[in-house]
Amino acid sequence: MISRYTREEMGCVWSEEGKFRRWLEVELAATETLAASGVVPAEAAAKIREKARVDAGVVKRIAELEAKVKTVVRTPAGVILNTVPQLQVPFPPRSVVP
């Protein structure tokens, strides 16, 4: 989008941060569905919903990892999950990042 012709609200929809916020909502819905099925503990799903976030720092970290691993498939989910203190997991796997 051309910023000088774009209203701020519309620009936010198409920004990287906006994209990852929508991805997070999909992942949260999937996690809550798995919790309802008993696959994921309900407490864990609630904690993830409460704590997971997307901000400028997360977007920057996603871009750094995507540049290293040359993929967009799993990187965002791992970075976002690491915003939940109880879920600090190594991501991406060390064997993938040079």
PEWOQUI-V163701 format. One line per field, one symbol per residue. phi: phi as a letter, one per 30 degrees, with the letter a starting at -180 (. if undefined). psi: psi as a letter, one per 20 degrees, with the letter a starting at -180 (. if undefined). burial: 1 if it has 16 or more other C-alpha atoms within 10 Angstrom, else 0. Layout:
phi->???
psi->???
burial->???
This chain:
phi->.dedccdedddddcdddddddddddddddddddddddidceeddddddedcdbbbeddddddddddddchabdceedddddddcedcebdadeedccd
psi->qohijpqgghhhgjrgggghgggghghgggghghghijhpphhgghggghhqqpahgggghggghhhgilqjgigggggghiiohikoqpprqhihp.
burial->00000000000000011101101100110011001000000100100110011100011001101100000000111111111100000011000000
